[in-house]
Amino acid sequence: MLKKVAFTMFPVKNAERARKFYEQTLGLKVGKHAQNGDFTEYDLPEGGCLALFRNPASKGGDDTPSDGSGGSIAFEVADLDALSAELKTKGVTFRHEGIVSPVCRMSVIADSEGNSIILHELKKK
């Protein structure tokens, strides 16, 4: 029945601020988007899609960004240490660093809206 994850979606409060973070800080390229900022998609070079959604009718309901909301996106990175150093110079908030699993190393950062993003580097084989 289910074929694949089509996209991961994050709610945003301020679409302009969020786009600046994802485009300028993380270097993602805009795909489909609404001119009014209600949604923006970023297709990743090796597959997957991140969608940002601003609900103009929301008054802080279920679509409010939160590091405790349970969902997040994990971006595969080639060099976690180099990227972490670069993001720190840009003032990015790190929630967790140095997470080690049997297959990878990870850090968790916050986006401009309060959503958690996992930076994930596979261990060398």
NORDA-V931610 format. One record per residue. D_FIRST is the distance of its C-alpha to the first C-alpha in whole Angstrom. Layout:
<<D_FIRST> <D_FIRST>>
This chain:
<<0> <4> <6> <10> <12> <14> <17> <19> <21> <24> <27> <30> <34> <36> <34> <37> <37> <33> <33> <37> <35> <32> <34> <37> <37> <34> <34> <31> <31> <30> <27> <26> <28> <30> <34> <34> <33> <30> <27> <27> <25> <25> <23> <24> <26> <24> <20> <19> <20> <22> <23> <26> <26> <29> <29> <33> <33> <32> <35> <34> <31> <27> <27> <30> <30> <30> <31> <30> <27> <24> <22> <24> <23> <24> <26> <27> <30> <33> <36> <35> <39> <40> <37> <38> <42> <41> <39> <42> <45> <42> <43> <39> <39> <37> <36> <36> <37> <37> <34> <33> <31> <31> <29> <30> <32> <31> <33> <32> <33> <33> <33> <35> <34> <33> <30> <29> <28> <28> <30> <28> <30> <29> <32> <34> <33>>
